[in-house]
Amino acid sequence: MKIVELDIKLPYEKRGKVLAKILDKVRGNLKDIHFLPPTSKGISEIRMEVVEENVQKLLADIKKIVRDGKVSFKVMSEA
């Protein structure tokens, strides 16, 4: 099991729809989530900490969901 921090940047208007789909993927594994206010260009940032075994599969699934934004990740620890 690994604790992974996902940093998702996407347009503010699409945040609710995209976030609902992402939360369906990580429902039981979500450890922490932070919503940052949108920038002057309308880009919203979401930071999540997720406990996951298969990080590559999770990242691929989230990149399919977040088409108009950017996804970056960092492995915090391995349990």
C-alpha positions, 0 to 999 in steps of 0.5 A: 500500500502506498500513500499518494498525493494527487494534485489536480488542476482543472477549470472551475466550471467542470470541477463538480462533475469531474470530482464526482467521478474521481471520488467514485474511483477512490471512495474507500481509499481517500485519506485527505482532500483540500480544495484551493480557490480558483486562480484569476484564470479560473483554474481550480486546484484539488489536492488529495491523499489516497491510499492505493496499491496500484498507483499506475492504474489509478493515475491512468483512470484519473487522467481519462476523467480529467481531460481538460486539466492536469494531474500530477502525483507524488508518493508520500510513503510506502506502507 
